[in-house]
Amino acid sequence: MTAPDDTAAAADWSEGYFTAAPYALAYFRDLNPHVLAQAIGGNGIAPPDTAAPFTYMELGFGRGLSLVINAAANPRARFYGIDFMPDHVGEARGLGIVGGVENLDVRQISFAALPGQDYPDFDFITLHGVWSWISAENRAHIRDFIARKLKPDGVVYLSYNAMPGWLSMLPLRELMKAEFDRASGTVEQRIDAAKRYAARLADAKAGFFAANPKALSRLKAIEGQSAAYLAHEYFNADWHVFYFRDVVATLEPLGLSYCGSAHLGNNVDTLQVKSESRAAVDHARDVVERETLKDFVTNRQFRPDIFCRGARRSDRAALLDRVATMWVVPLVTSAEFEQLSMVTSAGKFKVQAPYYRAVMEVVSTRAMSIPELAARLEPDAATSDAIERTYRLAYILAAFGALSFALAPAVQARASESCRRFNDAVLGLLPDQYGGRVLASPVIGGGYPATELEFALLSAHREGGRPALNAVLKRRGISFQIDGRPLGDDAAQAKQAELYDGFVAGKLPIFRALGIAA
């Protein structure tokens, strides 16, 4: 299917979804199937076995970075995706080809065309940034697809804009969308006109902004965001905000029940709910009421929800059996760990308590099983109790991004070649050829982000170490300046040596632990 040339027909082809510019390029950790499984298991529900081969579908994959990298990191699974924007599909398909990803099937089709496709049944069906931005008719097509193609014990990931957190934004969005539709010119010019229109009202001390200060804050935040992001986020014909209970009511007839949030920290009430509000939340009569109360207590704006078909509760014995086979791996250096924090409606949290530091010191440079970690932390403790305590600590550290749950070595080994092939390919591309800045890790079964400088340092490491860094930096267009002037040769060489040596001592061990660097 291709888009017609004329504007009126294109609007019909796109069904009101903004197609004039591609979606923002980003890797979304929530879409990693192993992250979804850990979130489910941490909520006391038996998770799917992601060590075994599985099937995975992403509906509306955007530019496809998450889909392609997750496929590269899980070569024994089959990954499928659809998107109706030709540029998105072409980019995802091209990245898969360049990266040597062989277990990927991407198609340019609409949600209405899903019944005519030859797809298998799926263990995972995921939608990120889709549900709130499509019509009721397309949501019905998706529900039908889930009803037909999700396996009896399958998992659905569904993210959406949530109430009540978006309440003050609804009128502001309508105001800007109306001006966007009236304006002429390029997309960027129309978005600028919409922002200026709203800003004039704010400058005029309009009562709406006085009564809704969060809307004013959001308007100010919008000023610094890219036109491509704003176009997809705010200016589609369809833009819907949902209460949690209404989403549950939509999915329950499909045999789906809520199993937790893909953001691990959302599943820990002490990180989300202020102490004075916990009693109200704890008096909830069921999970729907509890999540609804939490949404009001936290004024939540976005929900990354996981739903399971045929969810089975786990007892402590089953949890301990799973934990006995779990591994963890560090994601940050000791210096980065000191800077970690989480800001929620309940306050600002850090993880520098002695027991968290002890965990990070033990797993500082390599993947390790939970039982081994427990034995090193508490050599004299009862095994099952120590293992469970260690798992709880690891879960909190994973919520903060300090470490990740990892795959067992045998599973890692099966993905190593696929990840190496992908990483070799993208590290050889220049910034304008690959802007994702994400590498595939066989240890976590998904993507790990890197900075542009880390890409250069990794490339230099692969090409001979410190002596290769100068050529790599030039190739990637990276230079260093003081007061706007380039460094002299001697100063530049000293700076490069400092950077490379710091990388070898600091971040390189993390990349090695993740199976990204040798």
Contacts in CASP RR format, 6 or more apart in sequence:
PFRMAT RR
TARGET T0000
AUTHOR 0000-0000-0000
METHOD contacts of the structure
MODEL  1
MTAPDDTAAAADWSEGYFTAAPYALAYFRDLNPHVLAQAIGGNGIAPPDT
AAPFTYMELGFGRGLSLVINAAANPRARFYGIDFMPDHVGEARGLGIVGG
VENLDVRQISFAALPGQDYPDFDFITLHGVWSWISAENRAHIRDFIARKL
KPDGVVYLSYNAMPGWLSMLPLRELMKAEFDRASGTVEQRIDAAKRYAAR
LADAKAGFFAANPKALSRLKAIEGQSAAYLAHEYFNADWHVFYFRDVVAT
LEPLGLSYCGSAHLGNNVDTLQVKSESRAAVDHARDVVERETLKDFVTNR
QFRPDIFCRGARRSDRAALLDRVATMWVVPLVTSAEFEQLSMVTSAGKFK
VQAPYYRAVMEVVSTRAMSIPELAARLEPDAATSDAIERTYRLAYILAAF
GALSFALAPAVQARASESCRRFNDAVLGLLPDQYGGRVLASPVIGGGYPA
TELEFALLSAHREGGRPALNAVLKRRGISFQIDGRPLGDDAAQAKQAELY
DGFVAGKLPIFRALGIAA
1 84 0 8 1.000
1 108 0 8 1.000
1 109 0 8 1.000
1 110 0 8 1.000
1 113 0 8 1.000
2 86 0 8 1.000
3 10 0 8 1.000
3 13 0 8 1.000
3 14 0 8 1.000
3 19 0 8 1.000
3 86 0 8 1.000
4 10 0 8 1.000
4 13 0 8 1.000
10 19 0 8 1.000
13 19 0 8 1.000
14 84 0 8 1.000
15 110 0 8 1.000
15 134 0 8 1.000
15 135 0 8 1.000
15 138 0 8 1.000
15 237 0 8 1.000
16 135 0 8 1.000
16 236 0 8 1.000
16 237 0 8 1.000
16 238 0 8 1.000
17 84 0 8 1.000
17 133 0 8 1.000
17 134 0 8 1.000
17 236 0 8 1.000
17 237 0 8 1.000
17 238 0 8 1.000
18 231 0 8 1.000
18 232 0 8 1.000
18 235 0 8 1.000
18 236 0 8 1.000
19 85 0 8 1.000
20 187 0 8 1.000
20 231 0 8 1.000
21 187 0 8 1.000
21 227 0 8 1.000
21 228 0 8 1.000
21 231 0 8 1.000
21 232 0 8 1.000
22 62 0 8 1.000
22 63 0 8 1.000
22 85 0 8 1.000
22 87 0 8 1.000
22 88 0 8 1.000
22 91 0 8 1.000
22 228 0 8 1.000
23 62 0 8 1.000
23 63 0 8 1.000
23 85 0 8 1.000
23 88 0 8 1.000
23 228 0 8 1.000
23 232 0 8 1.000
24 63 0 8 1.000
24 226 0 8 1.000
24 228 0 8 1.000
24 229 0 8 1.000
24 232 0 8 1.000
25 63 0 8 1.000
25 65 0 8 1.000
25 435 0 8 1.000
25 436 0 8 1.000
26 65 0 8 1.000
26 66 0 8 1.000
26 436 0 8 1.000
27 65 0 8 1.000
27 66 0 8 1.000
27 69 0 8 1.000
27 436 0 8 1.000
27 438 0 8 1.000
27 447 0 8 1.000
27 449 0 8 1.000
28 66 0 8 1.000
28 128 0 8 1.000
29 35 0 8 1.000
29 447 0 8 1.000
30 36 0 8 1.000
30 128 0 8 1.000
30 157 0 8 1.000
30 159 0 8 1.000
30 262 0 8 1.000
30 263 0 8 1.000
30 304 0 8 1.000
31 58 0 8 1.000
31 66 0 8 1.000
31 67 0 8 1.000
31 70 0 8 1.000
31 126 0 8 1.000
31 128 0 8 1.000
31 157 0 8 1.000
32 66 0 8 1.000
32 70 0 8 1.000
32 444 0 8 1.000
32 445 0 8 1.000
32 446 0 8 1.000
32 447 0 8 1.000
33 48 0 8 1.000
33 50 0 8 1.000
33 54 0 8 1.000
33 56 0 8 1.000
33 70 0 8 1.000
33 74 0 8 1.000
33 77 0 8 1.000
33 123 0 8 1.000
33 124 0 8 1.000
33 155 0 8 1.000
34 50 0 8 1.000
34 405 0 8 1.000
34 407 0 8 1.000
34 444 0 8 1.000
34 445 0 8 1.000
34 446 0 8 1.000
35 262 0 8 1.000
35 264 0 8 1.000
35 405 0 8 1.000
36 47 0 8 1.000
36 124 0 8 1.000
36 126 0 8 1.000
36 155 0 8 1.000
36 157 0 8 1.000
36 262 0 8 1.000
36 306 0 8 1.000
37 47 0 8 1.000
37 48 0 8 1.000
37 50 0 8 1.000
37 155 0 8 1.000
38 47 0 8 1.000
38 264 0 8 1.000
38 395 0 8 1.000
38 398 0 8 1.000
38 405 0 8 1.000
39 259 0 8 1.000
39 260 0 8 1.000
39 261 0 8 1.000
39 262 0 8 1.000
39 263 0 8 1.000
39 264 0 8 1.000
39 267 0 8 1.000
39 306 0 8 1.000
40 46 0 8 1.000
40 47 0 8 1.000
40 48 0 8 1.000
40 155 0 8 1.000
40 259 0 8 1.000
40 260 0 8 1.000
40 306 0 8 1.000
40 308 0 8 1.000
41 47 0 8 1.000
41 314 0 8 1.000
41 319 0 8 1.000
41 322 0 8 1.000
42 267 0 8 1.000
42 319 0 8 1.000
42 395 0 8 1.000
43 259 0 8 1.000
43 260 0 8 1.000
43 267 0 8 1.000
44 313 0 8 1.000
44 314 0 8 1.000
44 319 0 8 1.000
45 259 0 8 1.000
45 308 0 8 1.000
45 311 0 8 1.000
45 312 0 8 1.000
45 313 0 8 1.000
45 314 0 8 1.000
46 311 0 8 1.000
46 312 0 8 1.000
46 313 0 8 1.000
46 314 0 8 1.000
46 318 0 8 1.000
47 322 0 8 1.000
48 54 0 8 1.000
48 123 0 8 1.000
48 124 0 8 1.000
48 153 0 8 1.000
48 154 0 8 1.000
48 155 0 8 1.000
50 74 0 8 1.000
50 407 0 8 1.000
51 407 0 8 1.000
51 408 0 8 1.000
51 411 0 8 1.000
53 76 0 8 1.000
53 77 0 8 1.000
53 78 0 8 1.000
54 74 0 8 1.000
54 77 0 8 1.000
54 78 0 8 1.000
54 123 0 8 1.000
54 124 0 8 1.000
55 77 0 8 1.000
55 78 0 8 1.000
55 80 0 8 1.000
55 120 0 8 1.000
55 121 0 8 1.000
55 122 0 8 1.000
55 123 0 8 1.000
55 124 0 8 1.000
55 151 0 8 1.000
56 70 0 8 1.000
56 74 0 8 1.000
56 77 0 8 1.000
56 78 0 8 1.000
56 79 0 8 1.000
56 80 0 8 1.000
56 122 0 8 1.000
56 123 0 8 1.000
56 124 0 8 1.000
56 126 0 8 1.000
57 79 0 8 1.000
57 80 0 8 1.000
57 81 0 8 1.000
57 82 0 8 1.000
57 119 0 8 1.000
57 122 0 8 1.000
57 124 0 8 1.000
57 125 0 8 1.000
57 126 0 8 1.000
57 149 0 8 1.000
58 64 0 8 1.000
58 66 0 8 1.000
58 67 0 8 1.000
58 79 0 8 1.000
58 80 0 8 1.000
58 81 0 8 1.000
58 82 0 8 1.000
58 126 0 8 1.000
58 127 0 8 1.000
58 128 0 8 1.000
59 81 0 8 1.000
59 82 0 8 1.000
59 111 0 8 1.000
59 125 0 8 1.000
59 126 0 8 1.000
59 127 0 8 1.000
59 130 0 8 1.000
59 142 0 8 1.000
59 145 0 8 1.000
60 81 0 8 1.000
60 82 0 8 1.000
60 83 0 8 1.000
60 84 0 8 1.000
60 127 0 8 1.000
60 130 0 8 1.000
61 67 0 8 1.000
61 81 0 8 1.000
61 82 0 8 1.000
61 83 0 8 1.000
61 88 0 8 1.000
61 92 0 8 1.000
61 106 0 8 1.000
62 83 0 8 1.000
62 85 0 8 1.000
62 88 0 8 1.000
62 92 0 8 1.000
63 88 0 8 1.000
63 91 0 8 1.000
63 92 0 8 1.000
64 83 0 8 1.000
64 88 0 8 1.000
64 91 0 8 1.000
64 92 0 8 1.000
64 95 0 8 1.000
64 106 0 8 1.000
65 92 0 8 1.000
65 95 0 8 1.000
65 436 0 8 1.000
65 438 0 8 1.000
66 128 0 8 1.000
67 79 0 8 1.000
67 81 0 8 1.000
67 92 0 8 1.000
67 104 0 8 1.000
67 106 0 8 1.000
68 92 0 8 1.000
68 95 0 8 1.000
68 96 0 8 1.000
68 99 0 8 1.000
68 101 0 8 1.000
68 104 0 8 1.000
69 422 0 8 1.000
69 438 0 8 1.000
69 439 0 8 1.000
69 440 0 8 1.000
69 446 0 8 1.000
69 447 0 8 1.000
70 79 0 8 1.000
70 445 0 8 1.000
70 446 0 8 1.000
70 447 0 8 1.000
71 77 0 8 1.000
71 79 0 8 1.000
71 96 0 8 1.000
71 101 0 8 1.000
71 103 0 8 1.000
71 104 0 8 1.000
72 96 0 8 1.000
72 99 0 8 1.000
72 100 0 8 1.000
72 101 0 8 1.000
72 418 0 8 1.000
72 419 0 8 1.000
72 421 0 8 1.000
72 422 0 8 1.000
72 440 0 8 1.000
72 446 0 8 1.000
73 415 0 8 1.000
73 418 0 8 1.000
73 419 0 8 1.000
73 440 0 8 1.000
73 441 0 8 1.000
73 442 0 8 1.000
73 444 0 8 1.000
73 445 0 8 1.000
73 446 0 8 1.000
73 447 0 8 1.000
74 103 0 8 1.000
74 415 0 8 1.000
74 445 0 8 1.000
74 446 0 8 1.000
75 102 0 8 1.000
75 103 0 8 1.000
75 414 0 8 1.000
75 415 0 8 1.000
75 417 0 8 1.000
75 418 0 8 1.000
76 103 0 8 1.000
76 414 0 8 1.000
76 415 0 8 1.000
77 103 0 8 1.000
78 103 0 8 1.000
78 105 0 8 1.000
78 120 0 8 1.000
79 103 0 8 1.000
79 104 0 8 1.000
79 105 0 8 1.000
80 104 0 8 1.000
80 105 0 8 1.000
80 106 0 8 1.000
80 107 0 8 1.000
80 119 0 8 1.000
80 122 0 8 1.000
81 92 0 8 1.000
81 105 0 8 1.000
81 106 0 8 1.000
81 107 0 8 1.000
82 106 0 8 1.000
82 107 0 8 1.000
82 108 0 8 1.000
82 109 0 8 1.000
82 111 0 8 1.000
82 114 0 8 1.000
83 89 0 8 1.000
83 92 0 8 1.000
83 106 0 8 1.000
83 108 0 8 1.000
84 108 0 8 1.000
84 109 0 8 1.000
84 110 0 8 1.000
85 108 0 8 1.000
86 108 0 8 1.000
88 108 0 8 1.000
89 106 0 8 1.000
89 107 0 8 1.000
89 108 0 8 1.000
90 106 0 8 1.000
90 108 0 8 1.000
92 104 0 8 1.000
92 106 0 8 1.000
93 106 0 8 1.000
95 101 0 8 1.000
95 434 0 8 1.000
96 104 0 8 1.000
96 422 0 8 1.000
98 425 0 8 1.000
98 426 0 8 1.000
98 429 0 8 1.000
99 421 0 8 1.000
99 422 0 8 1.000
99 425 0 8 1.000
99 426 0 8 1.000
100 418 0 8 1.000
100 421 0 8 1.000
100 422 0 8 1.000
100 425 0 8 1.000
101 418 0 8 1.000
101 422 0 8 1.000
102 418 0 8 1.000
107 117 0 8 1.000
109 117 0 8 1.000
110 138 0 8 1.000
111 134 0 8 1.000
111 138 0 8 1.000
111 141 0 8 1.000
111 142 0 8 1.000
111 145 0 8 1.000
112 137 0 8 1.000
112 138 0 8 1.000
112 141 0 8 1.000
114 141 0 8 1.000
114 144 0 8 1.000
114 145 0 8 1.000
115 144 0 8 1.000
115 145 0 8 1.000
115 148 0 8 1.000
119 149 0 8 1.000
120 149 0 8 1.000
121 149 0 8 1.000
121 150 0 8 1.000
121 151 0 8 1.000
122 149 0 8 1.000
122 150 0 8 1.000
122 151 0 8 1.000
122 154 0 8 1.000
123 151 0 8 1.000
123 153 0 8 1.000
123 154 0 8 1.000
123 155 0 8 1.000
124 154 0 8 1.000
124 155 0 8 1.000
124 156 0 8 1.000
124 157 0 8 1.000
125 145 0 8 1.000
125 146 0 8 1.000
125 149 0 8 1.000
125 150 0 8 1.000
125 154 0 8 1.000
125 155 0 8 1.000
125 156 0 8 1.000
125 157 0 8 1.000
126 156 0 8 1.000
126 157 0 8 1.000
126 158 0 8 1.000
127 142 0 8 1.000
127 156 0 8 1.000
127 157 0 8 1.000
127 158 0 8 1.000
127 159 0 8 1.000
128 157 0 8 1.000
128 159 0 8 1.000
128 304 0 8 1.000
129 159 0 8 1.000
129 160 0 8 1.000
130 142 0 8 1.000
130 159 0 8 1.000
131 139 0 8 1.000
131 142 0 8 1.000
131 158 0 8 1.000
131 159 0 8 1.000
131 160 0 8 1.000
131 240 0 8 1.000
131 242 0 8 1.000
131 247 0 8 1.000
132 160 0 8 1.000
132 161 0 8 1.000
132 239 0 8 1.000
132 240 0 8 1.000
132 241 0 8 1.000
132 242 0 8 1.000
133 232 0 8 1.000
133 236 0 8 1.000
133 238 0 8 1.000
133 239 0 8 1.000
133 240 0 8 1.000
134 142 0 8 1.000
134 238 0 8 1.000
135 237 0 8 1.000
135 238 0 8 1.000
139 250 0 8 1.000
143 250 0 8 1.000
143 251 0 8 1.000
143 254 0 8 1.000
146 156 0 8 1.000
146 251 0 8 1.000
146 254 0 8 1.000
146 256 0 8 1.000
147 254 0 8 1.000
150 156 0 8 1.000
150 254 0 8 1.000
150 309 0 8 1.000
151 309 0 8 1.000
152 309 0 8 1.000
152 310 0 8 1.000
153 308 0 8 1.000
153 309 0 8 1.000
153 310 0 8 1.000
154 308 0 8 1.000
154 309 0 8 1.000
154 310 0 8 1.000
155 259 0 8 1.000
155 306 0 8 1.000
155 307 0 8 1.000
155 308 0 8 1.000
155 309 0 8 1.000
156 251 0 8 1.000
156 256 0 8 1.000
156 306 0 8 1.000
156 307 0 8 1.000
156 308 0 8 1.000
156 309 0 8 1.000
157 262 0 8 1.000
157 304 0 8 1.000
157 305 0 8 1.000
157 306 0 8 1.000
157 307 0 8 1.000
158 247 0 8 1.000
158 251 0 8 1.000
158 305 0 8 1.000
158 306 0 8 1.000
158 307 0 8 1.000
159 262 0 8 1.000
159 302 0 8 1.000
159 303 0 8 1.000
159 304 0 8 1.000
159 305 0 8 1.000
160 240 0 8 1.000
160 241 0 8 1.000
160 242 0 8 1.000
160 247 0 8 1.000
160 302 0 8 1.000
160 303 0 8 1.000
160 305 0 8 1.000
161 240 0 8 1.000
161 241 0 8 1.000
161 242 0 8 1.000
161 301 0 8 1.000
161 302 0 8 1.000
162 241 0 8 1.000
162 242 0 8 1.000
162 243 0 8 1.000
162 244 0 8 1.000
162 295 0 8 1.000
162 300 0 8 1.000
162 301 0 8 1.000
162 302 0 8 1.000
162 303 0 8 1.000
163 241 0 8 1.000
163 242 0 8 1.000
163 243 0 8 1.000
163 295 0 8 1.000
164 295 0 8 1.000
164 296 0 8 1.000
164 299 0 8 1.000
164 300 0 8 1.000
165 295 0 8 1.000
165 299 0 8 1.000
165 300 0 8 1.000
165 301 0 8 1.000
166 241 0 8 1.000
166 301 0 8 1.000
168 212 0 8 1.000
168 214 0 8 1.000
168 215 0 8 1.000
168 218 0 8 1.000
169 214 0 8 1.000
169 215 0 8 1.000
169 218 0 8 1.000
170 241 0 8 1.000
171 208 0 8 1.000
171 212 0 8 1.000
171 215 0 8 1.000
172 198 0 8 1.000
172 208 0 8 1.000
172 212 0 8 1.000
172 215 0 8 1.000
172 218 0 8 1.000
172 219 0 8 1.000
173 234 0 8 1.000
173 239 0 8 1.000
175 197 0 8 1.000
175 198 0 8 1.000
175 201 0 8 1.000
176 194 0 8 1.000
176 195 0 8 1.000
176 197 0 8 1.000
176 198 0 8 1.000
176 234 0 8 1.000
176 235 0 8 1.000
177 194 0 8 1.000
177 234 0 8 1.000
177 235 0 8 1.000
177 239 0 8 1.000
179 193 0 8 1.000
179 194 0 8 1.000
179 197 0 8 1.000
179 198 0 8 1.000
180 190 0 8 1.000
180 191 0 8 1.000
180 193 0 8 1.000
180 194 0 8 1.000
180 235 0 8 1.000
183 189 0 8 1.000
183 190 0 8 1.000
183 193 0 8 1.000
183 194 0 8 1.000
184 190 0 8 1.000
187 227 0 8 1.000
187 231 0 8 1.000
188 227 0 8 1.000
191 227 0 8 1.000
191 230 0 8 1.000
191 231 0 8 1.000
191 235 0 8 1.000
194 235 0 8 1.000
195 219 0 8 1.000
195 222 0 8 1.000
195 223 0 8 1.000
198 219 0 8 1.000
199 219 0 8 1.000
201 208 0 8 1.000
201 209 0 8 1.000
202 209 0 8 1.000
202 216 0 8 1.000
202 219 0 8 1.000
208 215 0 8 1.000
209 215 0 8 1.000
209 216 0 8 1.000
209 219 0 8 1.000
222 230 0 8 1.000
222 234 0 8 1.000
243 292 0 8 1.000
243 295 0 8 1.000
244 288 0 8 1.000
244 291 0 8 1.000
244 292 0 8 1.000
244 295 0 8 1.000
244 303 0 8 1.000
244 305 0 8 1.000
245 288 0 8 1.000
245 292 0 8 1.000
247 303 0 8 1.000
247 305 0 8 1.000
248 258 0 8 1.000
248 288 0 8 1.000
251 307 0 8 1.000
254 309 0 8 1.000
255 309 0 8 1.000
255 310 0 8 1.000
256 307 0 8 1.000
256 308 0 8 1.000
256 309 0 8 1.000
257 307 0 8 1.000
257 308 0 8 1.000
257 310 0 8 1.000
257 311 0 8 1.000
258 287 0 8 1.000
258 288 0 8 1.000
258 291 0 8 1.000
258 305 0 8 1.000
258 306 0 8 1.000
258 307 0 8 1.000
259 306 0 8 1.000
259 307 0 8 1.000
259 308 0 8 1.000
259 311 0 8 1.000
260 266 0 8 1.000
260 267 0 8 1.000
260 305 0 8 1.000
260 306 0 8 1.000
261 267 0 8 1.000
261 303 0 8 1.000
261 304 0 8 1.000
261 305 0 8 1.000
261 306 0 8 1.000
262 304 0 8 1.000
262 305 0 8 1.000
262 306 0 8 1.000
263 304 0 8 1.000
263 399 0 8 1.000
264 395 0 8 1.000
264 398 0 8 1.000
264 399 0 8 1.000
265 271 0 8 1.000
265 272 0 8 1.000
265 342 0 8 1.000
265 399 0 8 1.000
266 272 0 8 1.000
266 304 0 8 1.000
267 399 0 8 1.000
268 395 0 8 1.000
268 396 0 8 1.000
268 399 0 8 1.000
269 278 0 8 1.000
269 281 0 8 1.000
269 294 0 8 1.000
270 346 0 8 1.000
271 342 0 8 1.000
271 344 0 8 1.000
271 346 0 8 1.000
271 349 0 8 1.000
271 399 0 8 1.000
272 294 0 8 1.000
272 297 0 8 1.000
272 298 0 8 1.000
272 344 0 8 1.000
272 345 0 8 1.000
272 346 0 8 1.000
273 281 0 8 1.000
273 294 0 8 1.000
273 297 0 8 1.000
273 298 0 8 1.000
273 345 0 8 1.000
273 346 0 8 1.000
274 297 0 8 1.000
274 345 0 8 1.000
274 346 0 8 1.000
274 347 0 8 1.000
277 297 0 8 1.000
280 293 0 8 1.000
280 297 0 8 1.000
281 290 0 8 1.000
281 293 0 8 1.000
281 294 0 8 1.000
281 297 0 8 1.000
284 290 0 8 1.000
284 292 0 8 1.000
284 293 0 8 1.000
294 300 0 8 1.000
295 303 0 8 1.000
297 345 0 8 1.000
298 344 0 8 1.000
298 345 0 8 1.000
298 346 0 8 1.000
299 345 0 8 1.000
314 322 0 8 1.000
316 388 0 8 1.000
319 388 0 8 1.000
319 391 0 8 1.000
320 384 0 8 1.000
320 387 0 8 1.000
320 388 0 8 1.000
323 370 0 8 1.000
323 371 0 8 1.000
323 387 0 8 1.000
323 388 0 8 1.000
323 391 0 8 1.000
324 370 0 8 1.000
324 371 0 8 1.000
324 387 0 8 1.000
325 369 0 8 1.000
325 408 0 8 1.000
326 369 0 8 1.000
326 370 0 8 1.000
326 391 0 8 1.000
326 394 0 8 1.000
326 405 0 8 1.000
326 406 0 8 1.000
327 367 0 8 1.000
327 368 0 8 1.000
327 369 0 8 1.000
327 370 0 8 1.000
327 405 0 8 1.000
327 406 0 8 1.000
327 407 0 8 1.000
327 408 0 8 1.000
327 409 0 8 1.000
328 363 0 8 1.000
328 367 0 8 1.000
328 368 0 8 1.000
328 370 0 8 1.000
328 373 0 8 1.000
328 394 0 8 1.000
328 398 0 8 1.000
328 403 0 8 1.000
328 404 0 8 1.000
328 405 0 8 1.000
328 406 0 8 1.000
329 363 0 8 1.000
329 366 0 8 1.000
329 367 0 8 1.000
329 368 0 8 1.000
329 403 0 8 1.000
329 404 0 8 1.000
329 406 0 8 1.000
329 443 0 8 1.000
329 444 0 8 1.000
329 513 0 8 1.000
329 514 0 8 1.000
330 360 0 8 1.000
330 363 0 8 1.000
330 364 0 8 1.000
330 365 0 8 1.000
330 366 0 8 1.000
330 402 0 8 1.000
330 403 0 8 1.000
330 510 0 8 1.000
330 513 0 8 1.000
331 401 0 8 1.000
331 402 0 8 1.000
331 403 0 8 1.000
331 404 0 8 1.000
331 448 0 8 1.000
331 510 0 8 1.000
331 514 0 8 1.000
332 340 0 8 1.000
332 401 0 8 1.000
332 402 0 8 1.000
332 403 0 8 1.000
332 510 0 8 1.000
333 506 0 8 1.000
333 507 0 8 1.000
333 509 0 8 1.000
333 510 0 8 1.000
334 360 0 8 1.000
334 364 0 8 1.000
335 506 0 8 1.000
337 351 0 8 1.000
337 352 0 8 1.000
337 360 0 8 1.000
337 402 0 8 1.000
338 352 0 8 1.000
340 350 0 8 1.000
340 351 0 8 1.000
340 400 0 8 1.000
340 401 0 8 1.000
340 402 0 8 1.000
341 348 0 8 1.000
341 349 0 8 1.000
341 350 0 8 1.000
341 400 0 8 1.000
342 348 0 8 1.000
342 349 0 8 1.000
342 350 0 8 1.000
342 399 0 8 1.000
342 400 0 8 1.000
343 349 0 8 1.000
349 400 0 8 1.000
351 396 0 8 1.000
351 397 0 8 1.000
351 400 0 8 1.000
351 402 0 8 1.000
355 393 0 8 1.000
356 393 0 8 1.000
356 396 0 8 1.000
356 397 0 8 1.000
356 402 0 8 1.000
358 377 0 8 1.000
359 373 0 8 1.000
359 377 0 8 1.000
359 390 0 8 1.000
359 393 0 8 1.000
359 394 0 8 1.000
359 397 0 8 1.000
359 403 0 8 1.000
360 397 0 8 1.000
360 402 0 8 1.000
360 403 0 8 1.000
362 368 0 8 1.000
362 373 0 8 1.000
362 376 0 8 1.000
362 377 0 8 1.000
363 373 0 8 1.000
363 403 0 8 1.000
364 509 0 8 1.000
365 509 0 8 1.000
365 510 0 8 1.000
365 512 0 8 1.000
365 513 0 8 1.000
366 513 0 8 1.000
367 406 0 8 1.000
367 409 0 8 1.000
367 412 0 8 1.000
367 443 0 8 1.000
367 513 0 8 1.000
370 387 0 8 1.000
370 390 0 8 1.000
370 391 0 8 1.000
370 394 0 8 1.000
371 383 0 8 1.000
371 387 0 8 1.000
373 390 0 8 1.000
373 394 0 8 1.000
374 381 0 8 1.000
374 383 0 8 1.000
374 386 0 8 1.000
374 387 0 8 1.000
374 389 0 8 1.000
374 390 0 8 1.000
375 386 0 8 1.000
377 386 0 8 1.000
377 390 0 8 1.000
378 386 0 8 1.000
378 389 0 8 1.000
378 390 0 8 1.000
381 389 0 8 1.000
394 403 0 8 1.000
394 405 0 8 1.000
397 403 0 8 1.000
398 404 0 8 1.000
398 405 0 8 1.000
404 444 0 8 1.000
405 444 0 8 1.000
406 412 0 8 1.000
406 443 0 8 1.000
406 444 0 8 1.000
407 415 0 8 1.000
407 442 0 8 1.000
407 443 0 8 1.000
407 444 0 8 1.000
407 445 0 8 1.000
412 442 0 8 1.000
412 443 0 8 1.000
412 515 0 8 1.000
413 442 0 8 1.000
414 442 0 8 1.000
415 442 0 8 1.000
415 445 0 8 1.000
416 442 0 8 1.000
416 515 0 8 1.000
418 440 0 8 1.000
418 442 0 8 1.000
419 439 0 8 1.000
419 440 0 8 1.000
419 441 0 8 1.000
419 442 0 8 1.000
419 515 0 8 1.000
419 516 0 8 1.000
422 439 0 8 1.000
422 440 0 8 1.000
423 439 0 8 1.000
423 440 0 8 1.000
423 516 0 8 1.000
424 462 0 8 1.000
426 434 0 8 1.000
426 436 0 8 1.000
426 439 0 8 1.000
427 439 0 8 1.000
427 455 0 8 1.000
427 458 0 8 1.000
427 459 0 8 1.000
427 462 0 8 1.000
428 459 0 8 1.000
430 475 0 8 1.000
430 476 0 8 1.000
431 452 0 8 1.000
431 476 0 8 1.000
431 477 0 8 1.000
437 449 0 8 1.000
437 450 0 8 1.000
437 451 0 8 1.000
437 452 0 8 1.000
437 455 0 8 1.000
438 447 0 8 1.000
438 448 0 8 1.000
438 449 0 8 1.000
438 450 0 8 1.000
439 447 0 8 1.000
439 448 0 8 1.000
439 449 0 8 1.000
439 450 0 8 1.000
439 458 0 8 1.000
439 511 0 8 1.000
439 516 0 8 1.000
440 446 0 8 1.000
440 447 0 8 1.000
440 448 0 8 1.000
440 516 0 8 1.000
441 447 0 8 1.000
441 448 0 8 1.000
441 514 0 8 1.000
441 515 0 8 1.000
441 516 0 8 1.000
442 515 0 8 1.000
443 513 0 8 1.000
443 514 0 8 1.000
443 515 0 8 1.000
444 514 0 8 1.000
448 511 0 8 1.000
448 514 0 8 1.000
448 516 0 8 1.000
450 458 0 8 1.000
450 511 0 8 1.000
452 476 0 8 1.000
452 478 0 8 1.000
453 478 0 8 1.000
453 499 0 8 1.000
454 503 0 8 1.000
454 507 0 8 1.000
455 476 0 8 1.000
456 469 0 8 1.000
456 472 0 8 1.000
456 473 0 8 1.000
456 476 0 8 1.000
456 478 0 8 1.000
457 469 0 8 1.000
457 499 0 8 1.000
457 500 0 8 1.000
457 503 0 8 1.000
457 507 0 8 1.000
457 508 0 8 1.000
458 511 0 8 1.000
458 516 0 8 1.000
458 517 0 8 1.000
459 468 0 8 1.000
459 472 0 8 1.000
459 476 0 8 1.000
460 466 0 8 1.000
460 468 0 8 1.000
460 469 0 8 1.000
460 472 0 8 1.000
460 500 0 8 1.000
461 503 0 8 1.000
461 504 0 8 1.000
461 508 0 8 1.000
461 517 0 8 1.000
462 517 0 8 1.000
462 518 0 8 1.000
463 471 0 8 1.000
463 472 0 8 1.000
465 500 0 8 1.000
466 496 0 8 1.000
466 497 0 8 1.000
466 500 0 8 1.000
466 501 0 8 1.000
469 496 0 8 1.000
469 499 0 8 1.000
469 500 0 8 1.000
470 492 0 8 1.000
470 493 0 8 1.000
470 496 0 8 1.000
473 479 0 8 1.000
473 496 0 8 1.000
479 486 0 8 1.000
479 487 0 8 1.000
479 492 0 8 1.000
480 486 0 8 1.000
480 487 0 8 1.000
480 492 0 8 1.000
480 495 0 8 1.000
481 487 0 8 1.000
482 491 0 8 1.000
486 492 0 8 1.000
487 495 0 8 1.000
508 517 0 8 1.000
511 517 0 8 1.000
512 518 0 8 1.000
END
